Amino acid sequence: MKYRVRLDLSFDNEDDALALMDYARGLSGRAVSINEGRSNEELSFCEIELCRHDEGLPCTRMDRLEVRKLR
């Protein structure tokens, strides 16, 4: 059994978004991915995007961290 947290939070302030990303990055070493390396893998990840949907434009990924133990 695993405990999964899913978040999708938008911020007006970039510093707040980066702070949350940094916090998640700090915890990522304790996270695990499920069935890593198999066809049904579920990777743990955190990602930060510049969202411009309020301007009618698409999101742009700024950074993504994937939790991978296998290399």
Residue pairs with C-beta under 8 A, 6 or more apart in sequence:
2 32
2 34
7 20
9 17
9 20
10 51
11 17
11 20
17 48
18 48
21 46
21 48
21 63
24 46
24 65
25 46
25 65
28 44
28 46
28 65
28 67
31 44
31 67
32 44
32 67
32 69
33 41
33 42
33 43
33 44
33 66
33 67
33 68
33 69
34 41
34 42
35 41
35 42
36 43
36 68
36 69
36 70
37 70
43 66
43 67
43 68
44 66
44 67
45 64
45 65
45 66
45 67
46 64
46 65
47 61
47 63
47 64
47 65
48 61
48 62
48 63
48 64
49 59
49 60
49 61
49 62
50 59
50 60
50 62
51 59
52 58
52 59
52 60
53 59
